């Protein structure tokens, strides 16, 4: 697994590089100190995952995330921050970041990277507990208007719960290929780009 680390504190970057590479499962290709570095380094190296701080001078991690995902919709970006800020969480989720974890939860960083690498979305325990409250404020959504049938809605619900395609296939007695097909069809119908945006869409319109 190849990653890039962006943080305006070089001591944090150095410590993360040492800790993560000691696992033997990943390599830090490069590091930077702001959102401009994040954009440039992502385009240069196209890493498996971009691990970036949020609040930095100049272009923030969120602004860099938005820029990168517009050009590379499949980019895997994991946001690492000291701020448990509602607005940051909402923006990160809506942009389609693959995860948002707190720096003090350092033991979870490597497992989070591994989970994101395998295709999952990861949010720290403190953040997960806030998501329904932050996003579940709209009236019940009419999925039928978008031609979403009951089976597709069940897939959406399971994705929103954080289940992988393999877990969904076991729960619904479907092949993983069928689950992937359902996901592609659902994303097209709702004009979304990835499963993270789909999960947020579900919570927002629940």
C-alpha positions as CSV (number, residue, x, y, z in Angstrom):
1,X,0.0,0.0,0.0
2,X,1.4,3.4,-1.1
3,X,0.4,6.5,0.8
4,X,1.1,10.2,1.0
5,X,1.0,12.1,4.3
6,X,0.0,15.8,4.4
7,X,0.3,17.7,7.7
8,X,1.6,21.2,8.6
9,X,3.4,19.8,11.6
10,X,6.5,18.0,10.3
11,X,7.0,16.2,13.6
12,X,3.6,14.6,13.2
13,X,4.4,13.7,9.6
14,X,7.8,12.1,10.6
15,X,6.2,10.2,13.5
16,X,3.4,8.9,11.4
17,X,5.9,7.8,8.7
18,X,8.0,5.9,11.2
19,X,5.0,4.2,12.9
20,X,3.2,3.3,9.7
21,X,6.2,2.0,7.8
22,X,7.3,-0.1,10.8
23,X,4.2,-2.2,10.1
24,X,5.9,-3.4,6.9
25,X,2.6,-3.2,5.0
26,X,2.9,0.2,3.5
27,X,5.3,2.8,2.1
28,X,5.1,6.6,2.4
29,X,5.8,7.9,-1.1
30,X,6.0,11.6,-0.1
31,X,4.8,14.1,2.4
32,X,3.7,17.8,2.3
33,X,2.6,20.5,4.6
34,X,-0.6,22.0,3.0
35,X,-3.4,21.5,0.5
36,X,-1.3,22.7,-2.4
37,X,1.2,19.9,-1.7
38,X,-1.6,17.4,-1.4
39,X,-2.9,18.2,-4.9
40,X,0.5,18.3,-6.5
41,X,1.8,15.1,-4.8
42,X,-1.4,13.2,-5.5
43,X,-1.2,14.0,-9.2
44,X,2.5,13.1,-9.3
45,X,2.3,9.8,-7.4
46,X,-1.3,8.7,-7.6
47,X,-1.1,6.9,-4.2
48,X,-3.4,4.2,-3.0
49,X,-4.4,6.6,-0.1
50,X,-3.9,10.2,0.7
51,X,-3.7,10.8,4.4
52,X,-4.2,14.5,5.1
53,X,-4.8,16.9,7.9
54,X,-7.8,19.3,7.6
55,X,-6.8,22.6,9.0
56,X,-3.6,24.0,7.4
57,X,-2.4,27.3,6.1
58,X,-3.4,28.2,2.5
59,X,-5.4,25.5,0.9
60,X,-7.0,23.3,3.6
61,X,-7.3,19.5,3.5
62,X,-11.0,19.8,2.7
63,X,-10.4,22.1,-0.2
64,X,-7.6,19.8,-1.5
65,X,-10.0,16.8,-1.1
66,X,-12.7,18.6,-3.2
67,X,-10.2,19.4,-5.9
68,X,-8.7,15.9,-6.1
69,X,-12.0,14.1,-6.1
70,X,-13.4,16.3,-8.9
71,X,-10.5,15.2,-11.1
72,X,-10.1,11.7,-9.6
73,X,-13.5,10.5,-8.3
74,X,-12.0,7.1,-7.2
75,X,-9.3,8.8,-5.1
76,X,-9.1,7.4,-1.5
77,X,-8.7,10.2,0.9
78,X,-8.5,9.7,4.7
79,X,-8.8,12.9,6.8
80,X,-6.8,13.1,10.0
81,X,-7.5,15.9,12.4
82,X,-7.6,17.1,16.0
83,X,-10.9,18.8,15.5
84,X,-14.2,17.1,16.2
85,X,-16.1,19.9,14.4
86,X,-19.6,19.3,13.1
87,X,-19.1,21.4,10.0
88,X,-15.9,19.6,9.1
89,X,-17.5,16.2,9.5
90,X,-20.5,17.2,7.3
91,X,-18.2,18.7,4.6
92,X,-15.9,15.7,4.6
93,X,-18.8,13.3,4.2
94,X,-20.4,15.2,1.5
95,X,-17.2,15.6,-0.5
96,X,-16.8,11.8,-0.5
97,X,-13.8,11.4,1.8
98,X,-13.2,7.7,2.7
99,X,-12.8,8.5,6.4
100,X,-12.4,11.0,9.1
101,X,-10.4,10.0,12.2
102,X,-8.9,11.9,15.1
103,X,-5.2,12.2,15.6
104,X,-5.3,11.2,19.3
105,X,-6.8,7.9,18.2
106,X,-3.4,7.0,16.8
107,X,-3.8,3.2,17.3
108,X,-6.7,3.3,14.8
109,X,-4.7,5.0,12.0
110,X,-3.1,1.9,10.5
111,X,-6.3,-0.2,10.7
112,X,-8.2,2.7,9.1
113,X,-5.8,2.9,6.2
114,X,-6.0,-0.9,5.7
115,X,-9.8,-0.7,5.7
116,X,-9.9,2.2,3.3
117,X,-7.4,0.3,1.0
118,X,-9.8,-2.6,1.0
119,X,-12.7,-0.4,-0.1
120,X,-14.4,0.5,3.1
121,X,-15.2,3.8,4.6
122,X,-13.9,4.6,8.1
123,X,-15.0,7.0,10.7
124,X,-13.9,7.2,14.3
125,X,-16.3,6.0,17.1
126,X,-16.8,9.6,18.3
127,X,-17.7,10.7,14.7
128,X,-20.0,7.8,13.9
129,X,-22.1,8.6,16.9
130,X,-22.7,12.1,15.5
131,X,-23.6,11.3,11.9
132,X,-27.3,10.4,12.3
133,X,-27.9,13.6,14.4
134,X,-26.0,15.8,11.9
135,X,-27.6,14.3,8.7
136,X,-30.9,12.9,9.7
137,X,-33.0,16.1,9.7
138,X,-34.8,16.0,6.3
139,X,-38.3,14.5,5.7
140,X,-38.5,10.9,4.6
141,X,-37.3,10.5,1.1
142,X,-39.3,9.0,-1.7
143,X,-36.9,6.5,-3.3
144,X,-39.6,5.2,-5.6
145,X,-39.4,8.6,-7.5
146,X,-35.9,7.6,-8.5
147,X,-37.0,4.1,-9.5
148,X,-35.3,2.5,-6.4
149,X,-36.9,-0.8,-5.7
150,X,-37.1,-2.6,-2.3
151,X,-34.0,-4.8,-2.9
152,X,-31.9,-1.8,-4.0
153,X,-33.1,0.2,-0.9
154,X,-32.0,-2.7,1.3
155,X,-28.6,-2.6,-0.3
156,X,-28.5,1.2,0.3
157,X,-29.4,0.6,4.0
158,X,-26.6,-2.0,4.5
159,X,-24.0,0.2,2.8
160,X,-25.1,3.0,5.1
161,X,-24.4,0.7,8.0
162,X,-20.9,0.3,6.8
163,X,-21.1,-3.3,5.4
164,X,-18.7,-4.4,2.7
165,X,-19.9,-5.9,-0.6
166,X,-18.9,-9.3,0.8
167,X,-20.9,-8.8,3.9
168,X,-23.9,-7.6,2.0
169,X,-23.8,-10.5,-0.4
170,X,-23.9,-12.9,2.6
171,X,-26.7,-11.1,4.3
172,X,-28.9,-10.9,1.2
173,X,-27.8,-14.3,-0.3
174,X,-26.4,-12.6,-3.4
175,X,-23.1,-12.9,-5.2
176,X,-20.6,-10.1,-4.7
177,X,-20.9,-9.4,-8.4
178,X,-24.6,-8.9,-8.1
179,X,-24.1,-6.5,-5.2
180,X,-21.6,-4.5,-7.2
181,X,-24.1,-4.3,-10.0
182,X,-26.8,-3.1,-7.6
183,X,-24.4,-0.5,-6.3
184,X,-23.5,0.8,-9.8
185,X,-27.2,1.0,-10.8
186,X,-28.1,2.8,-7.5
187,X,-25.3,5.3,-7.9
188,X,-26.4,6.0,-11.5
189,X,-30.1,6.5,-10.5
190,X,-29.2,8.9,-7.6
191,X,-26.4,10.6,-9.6
192,X,-23.8,9.8,-6.9
193,X,-20.2,8.8,-7.3
194,X,-19.3,6.4,-4.5
195,X,-20.6,4.4,-1.6
196,X,-19.6,7.0,0.9
197,X,-21.8,9.6,-0.8
198,X,-24.5,7.0,-0.9
199,X,-24.3,6.4,2.8
200,X,-24.5,10.1,3.5
201,X,-27.4,10.5,1.1
202,X,-29.2,7.8,3.0
203,X,-28.7,9.4,6.4
204,X,-29.6,12.8,5.1
205,X,-32.9,11.6,3.6
206,X,-33.8,8.9,6.1
